[in-house]
């Protein structure tokens, strides 16, 4: 959404600077190659984002909870860590956004 745009711009700028300078970022030595730890973190955050998201029917909930997690693992396993960093940043924003929206909905219902 619109809230994710600043995160995307910040991550893009940071990744561009890291790649050009040759520095490492956190534990990632080469941001252009895949990182297993980042892949697992991204998959975990994807799971949290789907669980924290809107309520669904029981049938749809199972598929819509696990399919994004497996797709995250599948794609980030081979893609660069830079994309994984964006994915993690985006999921953090999604989780926070879902938590805020749930709290507002609960406040309005009370």
C-alpha angles and dihedrals in degrees: 000000000000093000090060094058095082090047091052093048093047093047092046092051093046093047092047091053093046094051093048094046096045092227124142124244119218103312095338111107098182116027092193093064129067120270121207096203092051090048091055092046091050091049091050092050090047088055091050091048092053094045093047091046128092120312117263138184117280093253095048093041095063095051096039091049100050104028094067090047093054092044090052091052092046096050101037093047089076104021126089122277088242090068089046090054090053090047091052092047092049092049092049089055091047093051093048091046092051092048092050092047092049091051091050091049091050091049092051092048093050 
